Amino acid sequence: MKCVSYNIQYGLGSDGVYDLPRIAAEVADADIIALQEVDRFWARSGMVDSPAVLSEHLPDHYWVYGANLDMEASFRKDGRLIQRRKQFGTMILSRWPILSSRNFPLPKWGDRQHHSIQQGLLEAVIDTPLGPVRVYSAHLSHLGPPTRLPQIARVKEIIAAAPAEGGAWCGGHPDPSAGWLEEDEPPMPRDVILMGDMNFTSETAEYDAVVGGVSPRHGRLTNRDGLLDAWVLAGHPEDAGATSPGYPVRIDHCFVSASLADHVKEVWVDEAATGSDHWPVWVTFATNCETPIT
């Protein structure tokens, strides 16, 4: 099972060319795709509906879109109001059915001088060969630790609470004819794949907040119910690698629940990609691993 995370910078490539079909081609081999910085109806990108364009070029993938920044962009044509929203957010595409989806706003810092936008966490419950898995696409603040740490705390709350909350709907209904039970109750699995542009490196308090801190004597302390860095699980040093041509560090990550640790087979960065100012981060999961997921 191949997963990829890619901050696409709304389709603007490292060569200064806006090209969404190029983005689609760079990730087409993935089974699950987590995208960040996907926009709809912005002048900078030609007023196109980027999720629609990307899905058109990835016709074998199911998809969901999470709009975080959402603003008025309607217009009138021949006296008729054409409803339209200017949006910016995240997207998840999957070769397998997306059983349910939710989008969560993350804490926003209202800065007086620096650009600060509403950001969010997009959830998709996907029916994978490993069984149902929760996949998240996240894009955290670029401003610094004071804005990212509250977002990370909220992400962890969302991930931890989901199994107890149940699926998109759960429980019975006293009157089956009421129309609420039109399909089987959707799952809300414990297993998690969290991907995205986190804007932090492995040497930060934000990284510690996700995977656990470091003991001077014992090294990295990870929790059996927590998240693990897939890059490290695949055998790479924490402080190695880069996910952007402009910065020699990893700021795009894939974290997995501990139950998926033994399934992580390979992680690599596609440094040949030119569709954005970031590079795609690829993760391969073994689906024939003897360790079951929960």
FENRA-V50076 format. One record per residue. N is the residue number from 0. RES is the residue in one letter. SS is DSSP state (@ for helix, = for strand, . for the rest). OMEGA is omega in radians with two decimals (999 if undefined). BURIAL is + if it has 9 or more other C-alpha atoms within 8 Angstrom, else -. Layout:
n = <N/N>
res = <RES/RES>
ss = <SS/SS>
omega = <OMEGA/OMEGA>
burial = <BURIAL/BURIAL>
This chain:
n = <0/1/2/3/4/5/6/7/8/9/10/11/12/13/14/15/16/17/18/19/20/21/22/23/24/25/26/27/28/29/30/31/32/33/34/35/36/37/38/39/40/41/42/43/44/45/46/47/48/49/50/51/52/53/54/55/56/57/58/59/60/61/62/63/64/65/66/67/68/69/70/71/72/73/74/75/76/77/78/79/80/81/82/83/84/85/86/87/88/89/90/91/92/93/94/95/96/97/98/99/100/101/102/103/104/105/106/107/108/109/110/111/112/113/114/115/116/117/118/119/120/121/122/123/124/125/126/127/128/129/130/131/132/133/134/135/136/137/138/139/140/141/142/143/144/145/146/147/148/149/150/151/152/153/154/155/156/157/158/159/160/161/162/163/164/165/166/167/168/169/170/171/172/173/174/175/176/177/178/179/180/181/182/183/184/185/186/187/188/189/190/191/192/193/194/195/196/197/198/199/200/201/202/203/204/205/206/207/208/209/210/211/212/213/214/215/216/217/218/219/220/221/222/223/224/225/226/227/228/229/230/231/232/233/234/235/236/237/238/239/240/241/242/243/244/245/246/247/248/249/250/251/252/253/254/255/256/257/258/259/260/261/262/263/264/265/266/267/268/269/270/271/272/273/274/275/276/277/278/279/280/281/282/283/284/285/286/287/288/289/290/291/292/293>
res = <M/K/C/V/S/Y/N/I/Q/Y/G/L/G/S/D/G/V/Y/D/L/P/R/I/A/A/E/V/A/D/A/D/I/I/A/L/Q/E/V/D/R/F/W/A/R/S/G/M/V/D/S/P/A/V/L/S/E/H/L/P/D/H/Y/W/V/Y/G/A/N/L/D/M/E/A/S/F/R/K/D/G/R/L/I/Q/R/R/K/Q/F/G/T/M/I/L/S/R/W/P/I/L/S/S/R/N/F/P/L/P/K/W/G/D/R/Q/H/H/S/I/Q/Q/G/L/L/E/A/V/I/D/T/P/L/G/P/V/R/V/Y/S/A/H/L/S/H/L/G/P/P/T/R/L/P/Q/I/A/R/V/K/E/I/I/A/A/A/P/A/E/G/G/A/W/C/G/G/H/P/D/P/S/A/G/W/L/E/E/D/E/P/P/M/P/R/D/V/I/L/M/G/D/M/N/F/T/S/E/T/A/E/Y/D/A/V/V/G/G/V/S/P/R/H/G/R/L/T/N/R/D/G/L/L/D/A/W/V/L/A/G/H/P/E/D/A/G/A/T/S/P/G/Y/P/V/R/I/D/H/C/F/V/S/A/S/L/A/D/H/V/K/E/V/W/V/D/E/A/A/T/G/S/D/H/W/P/V/W/V/T/F/A/T/N/C/E/T/P/I/T>
ss = <./=/=/=/=/=/=/./@/@/@/=/./././././=/./@/@/@/@/@/@/@/@/././././=/=/=/=/=/=/=/=/=/././@/@/@/./././=/@/@/@/@/@/@/@/@/././././=/=/=/=/=/=/=/=/=/=/=/././=/=/=/././=/=/=/././=/=/=/=/=/=/=/=/=/=/./././=/=/=/=/=/=/=/=/././././././././././././././=/=/=/=/=/=/=/=/=/././=/=/=/=/=/=/=/=/=/./././././@/@/@/@/@/@/@/@/@/@/@/@/@/@/@/@/@/@/@/@/@/././././././././././@/@/@/./././././././././././././=/=/=/=/=/=/./././././././@/@/@/@/@/@/@/././=/=/./././=/=/././././././=/=/=/@/@/@/@/././././././././././=/././=/././././=/=/=/=/=/=/@/@/@/@/@/@/=/=/=/=/=/=/./././././././././././=/=/=/=/=/././././././././.>
omega = <-3.11/3.07/3.10/3.03/-3.03/2.93/-2.96/-3.13/-3.12/3.07/-3.14/-3.03/3.12/3.09/3.14/-3.12/3.08/-2.99/3.11/3.07/3.08/3.08/-3.12/-3.13/-3.10/-3.12/-2.99/-3.10/-3.10/3.03/3.12/-3.05/3.04/-3.11/3.05/-3.11/3.08/-3.06/3.08/2.98/3.00/3.11/-3.09/-3.11/3.02/3.11/-3.14/3.03/-3.00/3.10/3.13/3.14/-3.13/-3.13/3.09/-3.14/3.04/-2.95/-3.13/-3.12/2.90/-3.13/3.00/-3.12/3.10/3.12/3.11/2.94/-3.07/-3.05/3.14/3.08/-3.12/3.09/3.11/3.10/-3.09/3.10/-3.11/3.10/3.07/-3.09/-3.14/3.13/3.02/-2.98/3.13/-3.08/-3.05/-3.06/3.02/3.06/-3.07/3.06/3.11/-3.05/3.01/-2.98/3.10/-3.11/3.03/3.08/-3.05/2.99/3.10/-3.12/-3.11/3.11/-3.12/-3.06/-3.12/-2.99/-3.03/-3.10/-3.12/-3.09/3.03/3.12/-3.03/-3.14/3.14/-3.12/3.02/3.02/-2.99/-3.14/-3.03/3.02/3.05/-2.99/3.12/3.14/3.00/3.09/-3.13/2.98/-3.04/3.02/-3.06/-3.05/3.09/-2.95/-3.14/-3.13/-3.11/3.12/-3.11/-3.07/3.05/3.10/3.12/3.10/3.14/3.09/-3.13/3.07/-3.12/-3.10/-3.11/-3.04/-2.96/-3.11/3.13/3.12/-3.11/-3.10/-3.12/2.88/3.13/-3.13/-3.14/3.09/-3.08/-3.13/-3.10/-3.13/-3.10/3.06/-3.12/-3.05/-3.08/3.09/3.11/3.11/-3.13/-3.10/2.94/-3.00/3.08/-3.05/-2.96/2.90/-3.12/-3.10/3.03/3.04/-3.06/3.13/3.02/3.13/-3.10/-3.08/-3.03/3.06/3.13/3.10/3.09/-3.12/-3.13/-2.99/-3.09/-3.07/-3.10/3.03/3.12/-3.08/-2.98/3.13/-3.07/3.12/-3.14/-3.06/-3.09/3.08/-3.05/-3.14/3.14/3.14/-3.11/3.11/-3.14/3.12/-3.13/3.04/3.13/3.00/-3.13/-3.00/3.14/3.02/3.08/-3.12/3.12/3.14/-3.10/-3.07/-3.08/-3.11/3.06/3.01/3.03/-2.96/2.90/3.06/-3.12/3.04/-3.05/-3.14/3.13/-3.01/-3.08/-3.14/-3.13/-3.04/-3.04/3.05/3.12/3.13/-3.14/-3.10/3.09/-3.12/-3.11/-3.02/-3.04/2.99/2.99/3.00/3.07/3.06/-3.06/3.10/3.06/3.09/3.04/-3.13/3.13/3.14/-3.12/-3.14/-3.11/2.98/-3.05/999>
burial = <+/+/+/+/+/+/+/+/+/+/+/+/+/+/-/-/-/-/+/+/+/-/+/+/-/+/+/-/-/+/+/+/+/+/+/+/+/+/+/+/+/+/-/-/+/-/+/+/+/+/+/-/+/+/+/-/+/+/-/-/+/+/+/+/+/+/+/+/+/+/-/-/+/+/-/-/-/-/-/-/-/-/-/+/+/+/+/+/+/+/+/+/+/+/+/+/-/+/+/+/+/-/+/-/+/+/+/+/-/-/-/-/-/-/-/+/-/+/+/+/+/+/+/+/+/+/+/-/-/-/-/+/+/+/+/+/+/+/+/+/+/-/-/-/-/-/+/+/+/+/+/+/+/+/+/+/-/-/-/-/-/+/+/-/-/+/+/+/-/-/-/-/-/-/-/-/-/-/-/-/+/-/-/-/+/+/+/+/+/+/+/+/+/+/+/+/+/+/+/+/+/+/-/-/-/+/+/+/+/+/+/+/+/+/-/-/-/-/-/-/+/+/+/-/-/+/+/+/+/+/+/+/+/+/-/-/-/-/+/-/-/+/+/+/+/-/-/+/+/+/+/+/+/+/+/+/+/+/+/+/+/-/+/+/+/+/+/-/+/+/-/-/+/+/+/+/+/+/+/+/+/+/+/+/+/+/-/-/-/-/-/-/-/->
